[in-house]
Every structure is written in structure tokens, then in C-alpha cells.
């Protein structure tokens, strides 16, 4: 049986746990934390205690408590008041998953000013929008966002919590999962409901994309996952969908943060975020020198695209790291990906295989890239690419 | 300044092969290496130690042979090393791993910063760093591409995010996870190599850390892997051979056929 215990010899009576409890279940008695029957064993106090004086022991009651959890909660991501497309993708996926057991889809939006977005989130699949607006929620900050979300999860008890596997989601979700003592699966590319157990099957690439692992979180709730952006599909916008907008009451403690955002610098003009590019001309070991990337740059300019590179080209110092595509670089999904002198090792493939069309130029006809590209050209890129540039200019005239 | 660097011994995923018939990973003969991202965390820690004084302690959780990556880190310049090793730690997911690492940090006491690589190249989760921060209830800065300032009270770091860079100030103690952009890791020195051969590395187990069985290893892990498959590669591409002129024309055909503008 699960239980909570305050270790008398360790508790210093600092009172930190009192505001940490979302249920007001802790009082201080003669410099000792005392926990009342209001306690739901959520674990918020355990993690708030700097002295490790509060211990929750899990047991079978937690497993039976699983039944209290239902529905799917999506964490919305916004920057400068605009919702990231990945949030709409998550709502689309959540709707599909919710069909399995006819459960509900909710979304939590923490922002400075929501504008029309709550209604928009309903149009894209949410049944309930939990909304908190505060000037201090303008920028993502780990602590307030995790505290508010943890409280919401403890109150609403969703069976599944999803966030995008962006730098925000991957910062926030591990913190929440650790504090709630539940499991989290990173960067999923496929989700489904196990028809037998009703649990969430979370599939993700591992070992540099060599394998796909399916992971479950069977004994604790919620089941949490970050989901790779641009893999799931958003549903068509439906203005006629009904939904509820529910305000989250914030306390000043919710907004306390030991980090502050001093500034945000957008990428320099001219430099492009390759994850947003529609056309990527990418070079690998076969480029032989940094100067040769000028050739790819010229082709990229003609196609309004940007330059990518494999790890080999990055490690050789030919191109800067923000251009790296692949497991240890970025995952891209352009409309067109042109791989020049890239062998196509699995570490590279996992970063670009969701491109709409992959073209490959390589001298070596046994290169793995030819096993999964859409159109391959066996030949010398230093002959072919200049001719391609010439041909495009000619046809455009 | 007392900095702990959490590192991981990983199989070199570039060398991992798949047994096509059985669909399993062939780990045999695959070299074990220090997780590449952790080298950047280690370098960042040593850079600031060299400037401000203090110590860099490198720590890993793993089987006894994981000691090798600690010795490698010492050869690069780490001052101390601690191995967290116990049969009970086996099978840990990121929850149990970060829980154990955090307990070790608490045990060391008076640590100012925990640094670790953005992610490990075997699991690619990027979860252990922020989970350590949660366990310790410290602030965190993840995906750090550059550390601007560091003193006894606070750190200012650039966090590389989609579309730009956030400049974040955090109070100490803090957990940060480091990107490749941050620095260029140094090579082992002769002195470091000598030290790495001699240094005694304490081994801390579950009982030493006063961790109950249900909080470590597989027992303490909320998640389980239930299935491993190898990704299918659908090969239906057309491959062209021939003269460069012909190939260039065909390439432009496929390009303009899918032109986006």
C-alpha cells in the first residue's frame, strides 16, 4: 500500500512543503510537517522538500488509482502569442487516440494574452481549453510552467499527457514526470492504444535510429510522451466544434522562478533555421572541402532553400553545426532534400527520412542513400551539380 | 566552484549493426565510448574551473566497466571521479537514473552546478538532465550553446531553441545540459593520463546512497520497453546512371516537378 511519511529526524520545519501542496493537505505543527487526509499522494511536497524529509512509498493502491485517470491532455506551445504548429498536430493525434475509448481531449495554454487561440484550439480538436494568462507567462520558463501544469494534472487526472519534442517540451516534460513520479517517453514517432490493457503504446527510434522501441508506462499515471514535430497530422479546422474554456487560478507561488529570460535573439537574417526550410541542399564527406559548399549554396539560393550537412562534413569543420542534419543534429522535413556526397548512414537517415522527396547524388552506387532515396543519380556531383544550376537558369529564362 | 559532470558510457551507435534475420542489435565488437555530448559538458566544467578555481567531479551510473569513461574524463582533466554501480541499478529508465544521480549529488554535498550533455547517443532522450534538476529541486537550463557568465551566485547562458537563442539567468545551484556549440573539448594530457591510471575511483551502491529498492533500477522505473523492431526501409526509388548532362537534366525534371514556389 502506498503511503506518505515525514521523517521526523530530517524535517527541519522550514515549511517549504506547505505551499507546494496543491491540495492544502500540509500544516506545520511544532516545526514538523503534518499531512492530513486531504493528501492524494501526488508527490508535489516530496519534490519540494530540500531535505528529503518527505517520502512517498508506492504500492498497489497507486495501481488501482489508475482508474481515476482518463482523457488526454496536450501542452500547448506558444511564442509571442502564436501557437506552434506542433500543438495542432498533437491535438489531431490526441483526437485519434481518444476515439479508442471515447475519452476527451483537453489542452493547457499558458500565455501572456491568448487572443482567439482558445477557440482556435477547440476548432482543431480540443474539448476543453485550460487557460492561464499572465504577463509573467509571456516567455517559457521551466519552473512556473511545470508547477502550473503539475497542479492541473493532479486536479484533472488525465491518463495521457502529450507535448511536442521541441526544446520547450523536452525541457518541461522530464521535470513534470519526475515530480509526478511517472514515466515519460521521449520523441515518439508513433502512438497507439493497446486494445487489451487500454494503455498507451509509445514508439520511438533509439540507438541512432537503428531500432524502434515500443514503451509502456503500465503502473503509474499519467502516461507522458513528447512527440516529434511534423510527424503527426493536424485535423482539418472545424469552426463548429463545441468546447469549453476553463480559467486556471494562479497563485503568486505558481509564478516563482529561479530563472529569468534576459533576452531572445532571433536567428540572424540570412541564416535559416533548417527545420523550417522547404528545400535543403545537403552535403557530406563527398564534398571534400569547405569551398565546395559554395556550389551547394548556389543551388540552394536558386531554389530558395538552405544548406544542410551530414555529421562527416560538420566534424571536418566545413559547415557550422546549426546546419547538421541527423541524429546528433536536427530532424528536418523539407519538401525537397538533395543529398550530395552523403552516404546515407542510419544516423543521417533518421534526420531527413520524412522529407517529401529525397534526391541523391553520389559516385558510389552501393551507398546506402540509394536504398531509400526517391530518385538517385550515380555520378560525380562536381560534374552534375554545376550542370543542374545551369539547366535551372536556362529553363527559368 | 564545485561542478559535477554526469556522463554515460554508450555503445558507439555509428558502429551498431542489425542482425537482419533476427532483427536484433549486434552489440558484439561495438566499442564503448564516452557519450560525445558529455565531452562538451566536461570541457565547459573544466573551462570554468580553470577560470574560477574549484573542482570538477565526473560521475556515471553503470556496470563496473563504465569506470573506463571516468578514467578517460580524468585524463582530459577532471579532478575526481565517482562510479555509481550496483546490480540493483540495472534496467533503470530516465526516472530511476536521474533519481539515483541526484541522490549522489546530494551525498557529495555543496555542489554548485551539475552539467551533462544534451543527450546520450544510445537513448537520445535528453531527459536525464532536467529530471536530475527536478529531483534536486534546482533550476535548470537545457540545450545550452554558450555560457556567458558564471559566478558564485548565478549563471547566464544561451539556450539554443527553435528559431533563435534565449539568454537565461539562473541562480546557483543549477543543472545545465550542454550542446556541441559550447566549446571544443580538449584532448587528454600526459599528466592527465598518468593521473587517470592511478586515481582511485570510489564505487557507490544503493545502500550507500540510502535508496530503497523500489526507487532504483527496473523496480524504480515507471516505463518498460515491450517491443523492439527494426525500422523498415521501403526501397522503391529510381536510380539513374549515365552521362552528367543526362543526369543533370533528369534531376532538374524531378526538382521542377515538385517545385514549391
Interface residues (C-beta under 8 A of the other chain):
Chain A: X47 X48 X49 X50 X52 X57 X58 X79 X139 X142 X143 X146 X166 X167 X168 X170 X171 X172 X173 X174 X175 X176 X177 X178 X179 X181 X182 X183 X184 X185 X186 X187 X201 X205 X206 X207 X208 X209 X210 X211 X212 X213 X214 X215 X216 X217 X218 X219 X220 X257 X258 X259 X260 X261 X262 X263 X264 X265 X266 X267 X273 X275 X276 X278 X279 X303 X304 X321 X322 X327 X328 X335 X336 X338 X345 X347 X356 X357 X358 X359 X361 X365 X370 X371 X372 X373 X374 X375 X376 X377 X378 X379 X380 X383 X384 X385 X387 X388 X390 X391 X392 X395
Chain B: X11 X13 X14 X16 X17 X18 X25 X36 X37 X93 X94 X95 X98 X99 X106 X121 X122 X123 X124 X125 X126 X127 X128 X129 X130 X131 X133 X134 X135 X137 X138 X139 X140 X141 X142 X143 X156 X159 X160 X161 X162 X163 X164 X165 X166 X167 X168 X169 X170 X171 X174 X179 X180 X181 X212 X214 X221 X222 X223 X224 X225 X226 X227 X228 X229 X230 X231 X233 X234 X235 X237 X238 X239 X240 X241 X242 X244 X245 X247 X248 X249 X250 X251 X252 X254 X255 X256 X258 X260 X261
